[in-house]
Amino acid sequence: MNVPKAEWATELPFPSGALVEDGQGRRGRLMAGLIERDRDTDRIVRQTAFLRPIGGGHEWQTPLDQLRAVD
């Protein structure tokens, strides 16, 4: 079984702490991103964003490419 290797994203589409909206319309602050790569080919297999709700609460994950900036 080829378990992907993971690394924290050093470049994000928006600055850390920016207010963003995910693909389901939920708004939160972008905290970090995680990139998972195939161990054999080094190809990116998944990119995940970690968002924290405004005003506090439980952080959630969403695909990094589904984020939009909130004005």
Secondary structure, 3 states (H helix, E strand, C coil): CCCCEEEECCCCCCCCCCEEECCCCCEEEEEEEEEEECCCCCCEEEEEEEEEECCCCCCEEEEHHHCEECC
